[in-house]
Amino acid sequence: MDDKKSKETPKKLRPCCACPETKKARDQCMIEKGEADCQDLIEAHKDCLRQHGFKV
């Protein structure tokens, strides 16, 4: 029995699926207040993405 699946590296996380908490907060703020008033949440989401290895 060859158990290749357990030895394969996990699929890489996609940017759309990374950091759901910061993404949700950012998106909600942008809907309610607009981009200009949500820079802190936008930066927090970018920081989270960078921590997962994405170049933002």
N, CA, C and O of each residue as an XYZ file, in Angstrom:
224
protein
N       0.823     -1.183      0.000
C       0.000      0.000      0.000
C       0.870      1.251      0.000
O       1.681      1.448      0.905
N       0.704      2.083     -1.002
C       1.476      3.316     -1.097
C       0.608      4.489     -0.663
O      -0.413      4.779     -1.287
N       1.013      5.152      0.395
C       0.219      6.245      0.938
C       0.840      7.585      0.539
O       1.344      8.320      1.389
N       0.801      7.897     -0.763
C       1.422      9.116     -1.276
C       0.760     10.381     -0.743
O       1.442     11.368     -0.470
N      -0.548     10.360     -0.594
C      -1.266     11.574     -0.205
C      -0.775     12.139      1.122
O      -0.680     13.358      1.263
N      -0.465     11.300      2.088
C      -0.041     11.799      3.386
C       1.363     12.398      3.329
O       1.733     13.187      4.198
N       2.144     12.031      2.319
C       3.506     12.535      2.201
C       3.601     13.780      1.325
O       4.620     14.470      1.355
N       2.560     14.085      0.544
C       2.586     15.254     -0.318
C       2.491     16.515      0.519
O       1.905     16.522      1.602
N       3.077     17.578     -0.002
C       2.955     18.849      0.698
C       1.540     19.359      0.532
O       0.920     19.133     -0.507
N       1.018     20.041      1.533
C      -0.357     20.554      1.427
C      -0.453     21.601      0.330
O       0.531     22.258     -0.009
N      -1.654     21.746     -0.221
C      -1.851     22.732     -1.266
C      -1.570     24.111     -0.709
O      -1.836     24.401      0.457
N      -1.029     24.949     -1.565
C      -0.682     26.293     -1.153
C      -1.939     27.117     -0.908
O      -2.912     27.016     -1.654
N      -1.911     27.916      0.121
C      -3.023     28.789      0.462
C      -3.136     29.895     -0.575
O      -2.134     30.488     -0.973
N      -4.354     30.167     -1.006
C      -4.581     31.224     -1.992
C      -4.872     32.532     -1.263
O      -5.411     32.513     -0.157
N      -4.521     33.670     -1.870
C      -4.750     34.965     -1.217
C      -6.215     35.200     -0.854
O      -6.509     35.828      0.163
N      -7.123     34.705     -1.671
C      -8.546     34.922     -1.394
C      -9.013     34.184     -0.152
O     -10.017     34.559      0.453
N      -8.299     33.146      0.231
C      -8.720     32.311      1.358
C      -7.917     32.583      2.633
O      -8.261     32.097      3.710
N      -6.856     33.357      2.498
C      -6.023     33.665      3.655
C      -6.645     34.793      4.471
O      -7.300     35.673      3.912
N      -6.453     34.773      5.735
C      -6.851     35.852      6.642
C      -8.323     36.224      6.553
O      -8.642     37.387      6.306
N      -9.223     35.280      6.744
C     -10.646     35.589      6.614
C     -11.146     36.617      7.631
O     -12.075     37.370      7.339
N     -10.537     36.656      8.824
C     -10.995     37.604      9.844
C     -10.711     39.039      9.427
O     -11.591     39.897      9.489
N      -9.470     39.297      8.998
C      -9.119     40.668      8.608
C      -9.793     41.060      7.299
O     -10.118     42.228      7.084
N      -9.999     40.088      6.437
C     -10.675     40.374      5.165
C     -12.122     40.795      5.402
O     -12.609     41.752      4.801
N     -12.791     40.074      6.277
C     -14.197     40.388      6.564
C     -14.328     41.775      7.179
O     -15.194     42.555      6.781
N     -13.472     42.084      8.148
C     -13.519     43.394      8.806
C     -13.217     44.506      7.809
O     -13.884     45.541      7.804
N     -12.213     44.290      6.967
C     -11.845     45.275      5.948
C     -12.993     45.507      4.976
O     -13.344     46.651      4.688
N     -13.572     44.436      4.475
C     -14.650     44.547      3.497
C     -15.875     45.239      4.085
O     -16.487     46.083      3.431
N     -16.234     44.886      5.314
C     -17.395     45.496      5.954
C     -17.177     46.990      6.158
O     -18.081     47.792      5.924
N     -15.996     47.357      6.586
C     -15.681     48.769      6.788
C     -15.763     49.534      5.467
O     -16.319     50.631      5.414
N     -15.210     48.954      4.409
C     -15.217     49.630      3.112
C     -16.640     49.814      2.588
O     -16.938     50.823      1.947
N     -17.507     48.864      2.850
C     -18.901     48.972      2.422
C     -19.601     50.096      3.196
O     -20.341     50.896      2.624
N     -19.350     50.137      4.502
C     -20.041     51.097      5.357
C     -19.452     52.498      5.309
O     -20.194     53.480      5.353
N     -18.124     52.608      5.219
C     -17.468     53.912      5.375
C     -16.678     54.378      4.162
O     -16.416     55.572      4.016
N     -16.295     53.450      3.290
C     -15.455     53.805      2.153
C     -13.988     53.540      2.449
O     -13.577     53.456      3.606
N     -13.225     53.415      1.411
C     -11.822     53.028      1.525
C     -10.993     54.002      2.360
O     -10.134     53.576      3.131
N     -11.237     55.289      2.216
C     -10.437     56.302      2.900
C     -10.499     56.166      4.421
O      -9.520     56.472      5.102
N     -11.608     55.722      4.955
C     -11.771     55.607      6.406
C     -11.389     54.235      6.960
O     -11.594     53.972      8.145
N     -10.849     53.377      6.136
C     -10.557     52.010      6.577
C      -9.087     51.630      6.392
O      -8.759     50.446      6.328
N      -8.225     52.602      6.306
C      -6.813     52.317      6.035
C      -6.180     51.415      7.085
O      -5.330     50.590      6.750
N      -6.577     51.554      8.356
C      -6.003     50.702      9.394
C      -6.371     49.234      9.181
O      -5.543     48.347      9.388
N      -7.617     48.979      8.768
C      -8.049     47.599      8.517
C      -7.443     47.053      7.228
O      -7.140     45.863      7.135
N      -7.270     47.911      6.246
C      -6.628     47.499      4.988
C      -5.187     47.080      5.269
O      -4.730     46.042      4.790
N      -4.480     47.890      6.045
C      -3.092     47.569      6.388
C      -3.002     46.308      7.237
O      -2.075     45.515      7.069
N      -3.945     46.115      8.139
C      -3.949     44.904      8.972
C      -4.115     43.663      8.096
O      -3.469     42.642      8.333
N      -4.973     43.751      7.093
C      -5.176     42.622      6.182
C      -3.917     42.372      5.355
O      -3.519     41.223      5.160
N      -3.293     43.438      4.872
C      -2.045     43.288      4.116
C      -0.964     42.646      4.979
O      -0.231     41.774      4.512
N      -0.861     43.075      6.235
C       0.129     42.493      7.144
C      -0.115     40.996      7.335
O       0.823     40.199      7.348
N      -1.384     40.628      7.483
C      -1.728     39.220      7.640
C      -1.320     38.426      6.396
O      -0.756     37.337      6.505
N      -1.607     38.974      5.226
C      -1.232     38.300      3.980
C       0.282     38.139      3.885
O       0.775     37.094      3.460
N       1.012     39.172      4.279
C       2.485     39.097      4.246
C       2.988     38.001      5.182
O       3.960     37.315      4.866
N       2.331     37.833      6.332
C       2.729     36.791      7.280
C       2.540     35.396      6.691
O       3.201     34.443      7.104
N       1.636     35.287      5.727
C       1.415     34.002      5.048
C       2.275     33.856      3.803
O       2.138     32.884      3.061
N       3.171     34.828      3.571
C       4.121     34.725      2.474
C       3.692     35.386      1.170
O       4.349     35.199      0.146
N       2.625     36.139      1.185
C       2.189     36.820     -0.024
C       2.889     38.159     -0.144
O       3.122     38.835      0.858
N       3.223     38.540     -1.356
C       3.859     39.839     -1.607
C       2.766     40.838     -1.959
O       2.168     40.791     -3.034
N       2.526     41.751     -1.008
C       1.446     42.735     -1.177
C       2.043     44.123     -1.181
O       1.316     45.107     -1.312
